[in-house]
Structure formats: structure tokens, C-alpha cells
């Protein structure tokens, strides 16, 4: 269970993919997007000390807060006007994920909050406007779906800008007590809600 200017070359597409870049500032201080996520997740501009966060090796209490998994094919979506990088209109990507678990009693039940940081990037064929995608969140215990949520993410890009950041928090998810490993899976999709595919772990 442990788990801004227009893009000019295909290699720059990596900037929008989870794991390809960092939202930390060059000074080592949290970026504006990180501070926003911390406020949403922890009610403070800085995250709690590491010793206060749930750890995957916490065996003394018997409770482990599951890691968030990004679904296969769900880390980024693109709109294309052609087959090559010059035809990219925009890309919406997940850059970072976070979670917070609050145990609700014996048996492994807990309340869950899931946070996502992301970015909308314009491509060479894109222009100013509002861009959005659906973020799907699914929580499973073993083979049973215990929660499924979806919401719209994205942002507006003004003329002369190359992209914009977004943050999204799904709160109030109740995971009932039970047996079996719990998986938290998030992923982006075009249009309406979809079921995220099991995927690589983060």
C-alpha cells in the first residue's frame, strides 16, 4: 500500500508532465503554487514538519495513509491541430499530488483529502482563452470502489501569457473500515467523468 512563451520544441512538452519538473523556486522557498496548496491542504503557507506527516512505514499505530497514484494516461491531456509539436494548441498537466488522512476509529476507516497541483500550457497553435479538463479521483479498497469524485480543473490564459497554474482539492471523502489495501487514483480526462485506470505509483 506504500505505495511562457509558446512551446517551441517537442522537448519542452516534458515541462507539463508529472515528474518532469519542479514547482520549487530557485531560492529553495515554496513557490506561489506550493504555498496555495499548503493553505488548502494544511491551513498554513508551509507544510507541517516531516515528522508530523503520515509515513508509509508507520507500524506503531497500524494505520498508513495511502499514497496517491496517477492513472496511466491521466498525467496530461493535449489538444492538437496537427500531428507534430507545432500543432499543439494546449496541454493540461498534473505536476504534483498530496493527500491528508484522518483516522476515524479502529478498523482502518479514515477521512481523506486529496490535493492536485497542475498547469495549463499553450502550444504554438494555441491562443488566449479558458482551458479545462476533468480531474477524476477514485478510491478503492481491494477491488471495491469506495469513492469516486470528479471536478473541473484548468484556468484562463490572457494574451501574451504562455500558461497558468491551478490547484484543486477534493475533500470530505470517507473511507469506511474494512480489510484490504486502499488505493487513491487520480487522472485527467477530456469531457466528463471517467474511471481512472490503475497506474504507476508516485
C-alpha positions as CSV (number, residue, x, y, z in Angstrom):
1,X,0.0,0.0,0.0
2,X,3.0,2.2,0.1
3,X,2.9,2.9,-2.5
4,X,5.9,31.3,-21.3
5,X,6.1,31.8,-24.2
6,X,4.7,29.4,-26.6
7,X,6.4,25.9,-26.7
8,X,9.0,25.9,-29.5
9,X,10.2,22.3,-29.4
10,X,8.8,18.9,-28.5
11,X,11.3,18.5,-25.7
12,X,9.5,21.4,-23.8
13,X,6.4,19.3,-23.5
14,X,8.0,17.5,-20.6
15,X,7.6,20.6,-18.5
16,X,3.9,19.8,-18.2
17,X,4.2,16.1,-17.2
18,X,4.3,15.0,-13.6
19,X,7.8,14.3,-12.5
20,X,9.5,16.2,-15.4
21,X,9.8,19.5,-13.4
22,X,9.5,21.0,-10.0
23,X,7.4,23.8,-8.7
24,X,10.0,24.8,-6.2
25,X,11.6,28.3,-6.6
26,X,15.3,28.7,-7.2
27,X,15.8,30.0,-3.7
28,X,14.6,26.8,-2.1
29,X,11.5,28.5,-0.8
30,X,8.0,27.2,-1.6
31,X,6.6,28.6,-4.9
32,X,3.3,30.5,-5.0
33,X,1.6,27.4,-6.2
34,X,3.1,25.3,-3.4
35,X,2.0,27.9,-0.8
36,X,-1.5,27.9,-2.2
37,X,-1.6,24.1,-2.0
38,X,-0.3,24.2,1.6
39,X,-3.0,26.6,2.6
40,X,-5.7,24.4,1.0
41,X,-4.3,21.1,2.5
42,X,-2.8,22.2,5.8
43,X,-4.3,25.7,6.5
44,X,-0.8,27.2,6.5
45,X,1.5,28.6,3.8
46,X,4.1,25.9,4.8
47,X,3.6,22.2,5.1
48,X,3.9,20.6,8.6
49,X,7.3,19.2,9.6
50,X,8.0,15.8,8.1
51,X,7.7,14.1,11.4
52,X,4.1,15.3,11.7
53,X,3.1,13.9,8.2
54,X,1.8,10.4,7.8
55,X,4.6,8.0,6.9
56,X,4.4,4.8,4.9
57,X,6.4,2.9,7.5
58,X,4.2,3.8,10.4
59,X,3.7,0.5,12.0
60,X,3.1,1.5,15.6
61,X,-0.5,2.7,15.0
62,X,-1.3,0.1,12.3
63,X,-2.5,3.0,10.0
64,X,-0.8,4.1,6.9
65,X,-2.1,7.0,4.7
66,X,-2.1,5.6,1.2
67,X,0.0,7.4,-1.5
68,X,-1.7,9.0,-4.5
69,X,-1.3,7.1,-7.8
70,X,-1.6,8.9,-11.2
71,X,-3.6,6.8,-13.6
72,X,-2.0,5.5,-16.8
73,X,-2.5,8.2,-19.5
74,X,-4.0,10.5,-16.9
75,X,-1.0,12.8,-16.1
76,X,-1.6,15.1,-19.0
77,X,-4.1,15.8,-21.9
78,X,-3.3,17.7,-25.1
79,X,-5.3,19.4,-27.8
80,X,-3.7,19.1,-31.2
81,X,-4.3,20.9,-34.5
82,X,-1.8,18.6,-36.2
83,X,0.4,15.6,-35.7
84,X,3.6,17.3,-34.8
85,X,4.6,19.6,-31.9
86,X,3.9,22.7,-34.0
87,X,0.2,21.7,-34.0
88,X,-0.1,21.7,-30.2
89,X,-2.9,24.0,-29.0
90,X,-2.6,23.5,-25.3
91,X,-1.7,20.9,-22.7
92,X,-3.1,20.4,-19.2
93,X,-0.9,18.5,-16.8
94,X,-0.7,17.2,-13.2
95,X,2.5,18.4,-11.6
96,X,2.2,17.3,-8.0
97,X,-0.2,15.5,-5.7
98,X,-0.8,15.4,-2.0
99,X,-3.1,13.7,0.5
100,X,-4.1,14.0,4.1
101,X,-5.7,11.2,6.1
102,X,-7.6,11.5,9.4
103,X,-8.3,8.1,11.1
104,X,-11.9,7.8,12.2
105,X,-11.5,4.8,14.5
106,X,-10.4,1.2,14.6
107,X,-10.7,-1.0,11.6
108,X,-8.9,1.2,9.1
109,X,-11.5,3.8,8.4
110,X,-10.5,7.4,7.7
111,X,-11.4,10.8,6.2
112,X,-9.4,11.7,3.1
113,X,-8.4,15.0,1.4
114,X,-6.6,14.9,-2.0
115,X,-4.8,17.8,-3.5
116,X,-3.5,18.3,-7.0
117,X,-1.3,21.0,-8.5
118,X,-1.2,21.4,-12.2
119,X,-0.5,23.7,-15.1
120,X,-2.1,24.8,-18.4
121,X,0.5,25.4,-21.2
122,X,-0.2,27.0,-24.6
123,X,1.4,25.4,-27.6
124,X,2.5,27.0,-30.9
125,X,-1.1,26.7,-32.3
126,X,-2.8,28.0,-29.1
127,X,-4.1,31.3,-28.1
128,X,-5.6,33.2,-25.2
129,X,-8.7,31.7,-23.7
130,X,-10.1,29.4,-20.9
131,X,-9.0,25.8,-20.9
132,X,-10.2,23.0,-18.7
133,X,-10.3,19.2,-18.2
134,X,-12.0,16.8,-15.8
135,X,-10.0,15.5,-12.8
136,X,-11.2,12.1,-11.7
137,X,-10.5,10.8,-8.2
138,X,-11.2,7.2,-7.3
139,X,-10.6,5.4,-4.0
140,X,-10.6,1.6,-3.9
141,X,-10.2,-0.9,-1.1
142,X,-9.1,-4.1,-2.8
143,X,-11.5,-4.5,-5.8
144,X,-14.3,-2.4,-4.3
145,X,-14.8,1.3,-5.3
146,X,-15.5,3.2,-2.0
147,X,-15.5,6.7,-3.5
148,X,-15.5,8.3,-6.9
149,X,-15.3,12.1,-7.5
150,X,-14.8,14.4,-10.5
151,X,-14.3,18.1,-10.9
152,X,-13.2,20.6,-13.5
153,X,-9.6,22.0,-13.4
154,X,-7.8,24.4,-15.6
155,X,-7.6,28.2,-16.0
156,X,-7.7,31.2,-18.2
157,X,-4.7,32.4,-20.2
158,X,-4.5,36.1,-21.2
159,X,-2.9,37.4,-24.4
160,X,0.8,37.4,-24.1
161,X,0.9,34.7,-21.5
162,X,2.2,31.2,-22.0
163,X,0.4,29.3,-19.3
164,X,-1.2,29.3,-15.9
165,X,-1.1,27.2,-12.7
166,X,-4.1,25.6,-10.9
167,X,-4.7,23.9,-7.6
168,X,-7.6,21.6,-6.8
169,X,-8.6,19.9,-3.5
170,X,-11.1,17.1,-3.2
171,X,-12.2,17.0,0.5
172,X,-14.7,15.1,2.6
173,X,-14.0,11.6,1.2
174,X,-15.0,9.0,3.8
175,X,-13.2,5.6,3.5
176,X,-15.1,3.1,5.7
177,X,-13.3,0.5,7.8
178,X,-12.5,-2.7,6.0
179,X,-9.9,-5.2,5.0
180,X,-7.6,-4.9,2.0
181,X,-5.2,-2.3,0.7
182,X,-6.6,1.2,-0.2
183,X,-5.6,2.9,-3.5
184,X,-6.1,6.6,-4.3
185,X,-6.0,7.1,-8.1
186,X,-6.3,10.4,-9.9
187,X,-6.2,11.2,-13.6
188,X,-7.2,13.8,-16.2
189,X,-9.7,13.2,-19.0
190,X,-11.4,15.2,-21.7
191,X,-15.1,15.9,-21.3
192,X,-17.0,14.3,-18.4
193,X,-16.1,12.0,-15.6
194,X,-14.2,8.8,-16.3
195,X,-12.8,5.9,-14.4
196,X,-9.0,6.3,-13.8
197,X,-7.0,3.3,-14.9
198,X,-4.7,1.7,-12.3
199,X,-1.3,3.0,-12.9
200,X,2.2,3.9,-11.9
201,X,2.8,4.8,-8.2
202,X,4.1,8.2,-7.1
